[in-house]
Amino acid sequence: MKKILIFLILILSTNLYSVTVEQKIKAVDNLISKLKKELILLKQGKKNVNGYAMYGFNCPKRFITGDDSKDQYFSSRARIRVIKKELEVLSYLKKQYQTQLRQKQKHYRKFYAVLKELDGKDYGGRYEKIEPDGGFDYPLVLEVNFPGKKIKNIVVKNINGIKSVWDTIPNNGMWALVVTEYGEILQKRNSALKKPIPAVGKYTLYLPDNKSIFKGNTNYKITLYFTDGTKKSKEVLKRLNSGKKRLSARLLGLSKKDYGGNYERIKPDGKRDYVVKVEIKNCKLKKIKEIMIKNTSGKFSVWDTVPNNRYWALAVEKNGRLVSKRDSSVNILLKTNNETLYLYLPDNGSIKRGATHYKLFIFFADGNRLTCKIKR
């Protein structure tokens, strides 16, 4: 019973909250399959199968102790008895998990889809394959509860506004949408689902923005295509906030301070940095995890607070104090609804020339973001 006990300890461990009921059922099925194959080989007279039954059915009596947990390593008869007991336990365990799954299914909404603010994930781009493009994708949370059905394709399409299509159908010229479950991508690189997915559960889809999501004047519907030839459509709800009324930024000019240079850490380079004044108003979001400034015209330019991504570091001051860590990362707590930050940028040549325009992005720990153009 050693194998079954180890399995139970692992699968029922309180540290394995990330293991889903579906994954537990699959793990049990895999072990049942292996044990049944071993049982067939033993009954055919095979010896030393998976380290058990060294002497087969003709085991010398001196190795028999009467304890099957020990005798199974030498005797086929003992090993067969142990396997049958293990299969009984696993069958019971599978029934328990199947009951849990049925109870779990009752909690899912029939068909629910909501587009949310950025959460810092980059899976796709303006093409049909699953490949990051350097820009964050918008998450669309999908809940479905159609027992007995399986989804073979998903399409998200505009119903007004800017023409937009994302799907899981390869080689049709449409942008790929990325389907994930518990952080795992369920597709091949060409965007097709690896296999039809159960139409009961919660998935997070990721849509690279074609500018329609950010602008906010386009609505969408999602269509699920099932393996039985039927389909279901639903308008996508939106929980988005562009942040235009709550964030403002102005480039004040050359400062007297020197925090950075043409690298990714906070380290003076002997040249004064330019400073951007940022005002956050009427904002209930409390924890900033990342800040980025990116060009919208002119010379390609990116400054941010993300270590080890090859972009120049920007330094952040709050209440006259540097809050950036040496590696440029930040973890800024906003204690009031109205806050002012100062961002310090080493010039890459574009600021002084004045022909480049920029946009500010502030990402919060809860997945929300604020963004605005930087005025001069």
C-alpha positions in Angstrom: 0.0 0.0 0.0 3.1 2.3 0.0 2.4 3.8 -3.4 -1.2 4.5 -2.7 -0.4 6.1 0.6 2.2 8.4 -0.9 -0.3 9.4 -3.6 -3.0 10.2 -1.0 -0.5 12.3 1.0 0.4 14.3 -2.1 -3.0 14.7 -3.5 -4.7 15.6 -0.2 -1.9 17.8 1.1 -3.2 21.1 2.4 -0.3 22.8 0.6 -1.7 21.8 -2.8 -4.6 24.2 -3.1 -3.6 25.0 -6.7 -4.5 21.4 -7.7 -8.0 21.4 -9.2 -10.6 18.7 -8.8 -10.3 17.9 -12.5 -6.5 17.5 -12.1 -7.0 15.2 -9.1 -9.5 13.0 -11.1 -7.0 12.9 -14.0 -4.1 11.9 -11.6 -6.3 9.1 -10.1 -7.2 7.9 -13.6 -3.6 7.8 -14.6 -2.6 5.7 -11.6 -5.5 3.3 -12.1 -4.5 2.8 -15.7 -0.9 2.0 -14.7 -2.0 -0.4 -12.0 -4.3 -2.2 -14.4 -1.5 -2.6 -17.0 0.7 -4.0 -14.3 -2.0 -6.4 -13.2 -2.3 -7.7 -16.7 1.4 -8.3 -17.0 1.5 -10.1 -13.6 -1.4 -12.4 -14.6 0.5 -13.2 -17.8 3.3 -14.6 -15.7 5.7 -11.7 -16.1 8.3 -11.3 -13.3 10.0 -8.2 -11.8 7.3 -5.8 -13.1 8.1 -2.2 -11.9 10.3 -3.6 -9.2 7.7 -6.1 -7.8 7.2 -9.9 -8.0 10.9 -10.8 -8.5 10.1 -14.5 -8.5 6.7 -14.4 -10.1 4.2 -17.1 -9.0 7.0 -19.5 -8.0 8.4 -17.5 -5.1 10.6 -19.5 -2.7 8.8 -19.9 0.7 11.8 -18.4 2.6 10.8 -14.9 1.1 7.2 -15.2 2.2 6.4 -13.4 5.5 2.6 -13.2 5.4 2.7 -9.4 5.0 1.7 -8.5 1.5 3.3 -5.1 1.7 6.7 -6.9 2.0 5.9 -10.0 0.0 4.8 -8.1 -3.1 8.4 -7.4 -4.0 9.0 -11.2 -4.4 5.6 -12.8 -5.1 3.2 -12.1 -7.9 0.3 -13.4 -5.8 1.1 -10.9 -3.0 1.5 -8.0 -5.5 -1.8 -8.8 -7.2 -3.6 -8.7 -3.9 -2.0 -5.3 -3.1 -2.9 -3.9 -6.5 -6.6 -5.0 -6.1 -6.7 -3.2 -2.7 -5.1 -0.1 -4.3 -7.6 -0.1 -7.1 -10.5 -0.3 -4.6 -9.1 2.8 -2.7 -8.5 4.7 -5.9 -12.0 3.9 -7.2 -13.5 5.2 -4.0 -11.3 8.3 -4.2 -12.4 9.0 -7.8 -16.0 8.8 -6.8 -15.4 11.4 -4.0 -13.7 13.8 -6.4 -16.5 13.3 -9.0 -19.0 14.3 -6.3 -16.8 17.4 -5.5 -16.8 18.3 -9.2 -20.6 18.1 -9.5 -20.9 20.3 -6.4 -18.3 22.7 -7.9 -20.2 22.9 -11.1 -23.3 24.2 -9.4 -21.4 27.4 -8.4 -20.6 28.5 -11.9 -22.8 31.0 -13.7 -24.4 29.7 -16.9 -22.6 32.0 -19.2 -20.7 35.1 -18.0 -18.0 37.1 -19.7 -16.4 40.3 -18.4 -13.5 42.3 -19.8 -11.2 43.6 -17.1 -8.3 46.0 -16.6 -4.7 44.9 -17.5 -3.1 42.5 -15.0 0.4 42.6 -16.4 0.2 39.5 -18.7 1.6 39.5 -22.3 0.7 36.4 -24.3 -0.1 37.6 -27.8 0.0 40.4 -30.4 -1.4 41.4 -33.7 -1.0 38.0 -35.3 -2.4 34.5 -35.2 0.2 32.8 -33.0 0.7 32.7 -29.3 3.7 34.9 -28.9 4.3 38.0 -26.7 4.6 41.3 -28.4 5.9 43.4 -25.5 2.5 44.9 -24.7 0.1 43.8 -22.0 -3.1 42.0 -23.0 -6.6 42.6 -21.6 -8.0 39.8 -19.5 -11.6 38.5 -20.3 -12.9 36.4 -17.5 -15.2 33.6 -18.8 -17.5 31.5 -16.7 -19.5 28.7 -18.4 -21.8 26.0 -17.1 -23.0 23.7 -19.9 -22.6 20.2 -18.4 -21.8 17.5 -21.0 -20.6 20.0 -23.6 -17.0 20.8 -24.8 -15.8 24.0 -26.4 -13.8 23.6 -29.6 -13.5 27.3 -30.6 -14.0 30.7 -29.1 -14.5 34.0 -31.0 -14.7 37.5 -29.6 -16.1 40.1 -32.0 -17.2 43.7 -31.9 -20.9 44.5 -32.1 -20.3 48.2 -32.7 -17.4 50.7 -32.8 -14.0 49.6 -34.2 -13.9 46.3 -36.2 -12.3 43.7 -34.0 -12.0 39.9 -34.0 -10.0 37.6 -31.8 -10.3 33.8 -32.0 -8.8 30.4 -31.5 -9.0 29.4 -35.2 -5.6 29.2 -36.9 -4.8 30.5 -40.4 -7.9 32.7 -40.8 -6.2 36.1 -40.6 -7.7 37.1 -37.3 -5.8 37.9 -34.1 -5.3 35.1 -31.6 -7.0 35.2 -28.3 -5.2 33.3 -25.5 -7.2 30.9 -23.3 -5.8 30.1 -19.9 -6.9 28.1 -16.9 -5.1 28.6 -13.5 -2.3 30.3 -15.5 -1.8 27.5 -18.0 -2.2 28.2 -21.7 -4.6 25.7 -23.2 -3.5 26.3 -26.9 -0.9 25.3 -29.4 1.4 28.0 -30.7 -0.8 28.5 -33.8 -3.7 29.5 -31.4 -5.8 26.3 -31.8 -6.9 24.7 -28.6 -4.8 21.6 -27.8 -8.1 19.8 -27.3 -11.7 20.7 -26.7 -12.1 22.2 -23.2 -15.0 21.4 -20.7 -17.9 23.8 -21.0 -18.0 23.9 -17.2 -15.5 26.1 -15.4 -13.8 29.4 -15.3 -11.2 30.5 -17.8 -9.3 33.7 -18.4 -8.9 34.8 -22.0 -6.3 37.4 -23.0 -6.9 39.9 -25.9 -4.0 42.0 -27.3 -5.4 45.5 -27.8 -6.2 46.7 -31.3 -6.8 50.2 -29.7 -10.5 49.5 -29.5 -10.4 48.3 -25.9 -8.3 51.2 -24.6 -10.5 53.8 -26.4 -13.5 52.2 -24.7 -16.2 53.0 -27.3 -16.5 49.5 -28.7 -18.6 46.7 -27.3 -18.1 43.0 -28.0 -19.8 39.6 -28.0 -18.2 36.3 -27.3 -19.3 33.1 -29.1 -18.5 29.6 -28.0 -18.5 26.8 -30.6 -19.2 23.3 -29.1 -18.1 20.0 -30.4 -21.7 18.9 -30.9 -22.1 21.6 -33.6 -24.1 24.1 -31.4 -23.0 27.5 -30.3 -23.8 30.1 -27.6 -23.2 33.9 -27.8 -23.2 36.5 -25.1 -22.4 40.2 -24.9 -19.2 40.9 -23.0 -19.5 43.1 -19.9 -16.8 45.7 -19.4 -15.1 46.6 -16.1 -12.6 49.1 -17.6 -11.3 52.5 -16.6 -9.1 54.6 -18.8 -8.2 56.8 -15.9 -8.3 60.0 -18.0 -10.0 62.0 -15.2 -7.9 60.8 -12.4 -4.3 61.1 -13.7 -2.3 64.0 -15.1 1.4 64.4 -16.0 3.5 67.3 -17.1 7.2 67.4 -18.2 8.6 70.2 -16.1 12.1 70.2 -17.7 15.6 69.5 -16.6 15.9 68.9 -12.8 18.9 69.4 -10.5 18.9 65.7 -9.6 20.8 62.7 -11.1 19.3 59.3 -10.4 19.9 57.3 -13.5 21.5 56.7 -16.9 21.3 54.5 -19.9 20.9 51.3 -17.8 18.2 49.6 -15.7 19.3 50.6 -12.2 19.2 53.6 -10.0 22.7 54.9 -10.4 23.9 58.5 -11.2 25.7 58.9 -14.6 26.9 62.5 -14.0 24.1 64.1 -16.0 20.9 65.8 -14.7 17.6 64.0 -15.3 14.4 65.4 -16.6 11.5 65.4 -14.2 7.8 64.7 -14.8 5.2 65.8 -12.2 2.4 63.3 -11.8 -0.9 64.1 -10.0 -3.3 61.3 -9.0 -6.7 62.6 -7.9 -9.9 60.9 -6.6 -8.2 57.6 -6.8 -9.2 54.7 -4.5 -6.4 52.4 -5.8 -3.8 52.1 -3.2 -0.7 50.2 -4.2 1.5 51.0 -7.3 3.6 48.1 -8.5 4.9 49.5 -11.8 5.3 52.8 -13.7 6.1 53.1 -17.4 6.6 56.0 -19.8 6.5 55.2 -23.5 6.7 57.3 -26.6 3.6 57.8 -28.7 5.4 59.6 -31.6 9.0 60.4 -32.6 11.9 58.4 -31.2 11.3 55.0 -29.6 11.6 55.6 -25.9 10.7 53.5 -22.8 11.5 54.2 -19.2 10.0 52.0 -16.4 10.4 50.5 -13.0 10.7 46.9 -14.1 14.1 45.3 -13.5 15.9 43.2 -16.1 13.7 44.0 -19.1 16.3 46.1 -21.1 14.5 49.4 -20.7 16.1 52.4 -19.0 15.1 52.9 -15.4 13.0 55.8 -14.2 13.3 57.0 -10.6 10.3 57.9 -8.4 10.1 60.5 -5.6 7.2 60.8 -3.2 7.0 63.5 -0.6 10.6 64.5 -1.4 12.0 61.0 -0.9 13.3 58.5 -3.4 11.0 55.5 -3.3 12.7 53.5 -6.0 14.8 50.5 -5.1 18.3 50.2 -6.5 17.1 47.8 -9.2 14.5 50.5 -10.1 11.5 48.5 -8.8 8.8 50.2 -6.8 6.1 49.3 -4.3 4.3 52.6 -3.6 1.5 52.8 -1.1 -0.9 55.7 -1.7 -2.2 56.9 1.7 -4.7 59.4 0.4 -6.9 59.7 -2.7 -4.8 62.6 -4.0 -1.1 62.1 -4.4 1.8 63.7 -6.3 4.8 61.8 -7.6 7.9 63.1 -9.4 9.5 60.8 -12.0 13.1 61.4 -13.1 14.2 60.3 -16.6 17.7 60.2 -18.0 17.6 61.7 -21.5 17.9 59.4 -24.4 18.1 62.4 -26.7 14.4 62.5 -27.4 13.4 64.8 -24.5 15.8 67.6 -25.3 15.0 67.6 -29.0 11.3 68.0 -28.1 9.9 66.2 -31.1 8.8 63.1 -29.2 5.5 62.8 -27.2 5.0 60.4 -24.4 2.3 58.5 -22.4 2.4 57.5 -18.8 1.2 54.2 -17.5 0.7 53.4 -13.8 -0.1 49.8 -12.9 -1.6 48.9 -9.5 -1.3 45.7 -7.5 -4.9 44.8 -8.0 -4.6 44.7 -11.8 -6.0 48.1 -12.5 -4.1 50.8 -14.3 -4.2 54.6 -14.9 -2.8 56.2 -18.0 -2.6 59.7 -19.6 -0.6 61.7 -22.1 2.4 63.7 -20.7 2.0 67.4 -21.4 5.0 69.7 -21.9 
